[in-house]
Amino acid sequence: MIKISFDITEESFEEIRELIENFKKDGFTEEDAYRAIFEMGIKVYQIERDNPNEDDLRRRLFLHGV
């Protein structure tokens, strides 16, 4: 397994903490919730990269900070 670290804004961290709490309600551990959020972000990026149509809902979500 590889560990990574990076800096994020306080605002982004607060959003992530809210997501973590939602994941925990669904039975995720905190570590698994962080991992899921990170992996979903990768998938959103890949979908956006492979589907650059501006009318695409995924693109609009991506452009608005998802």
Helices and strands as residue ranges (DSSP letters): H 10-25, H 30-50, H 57-63
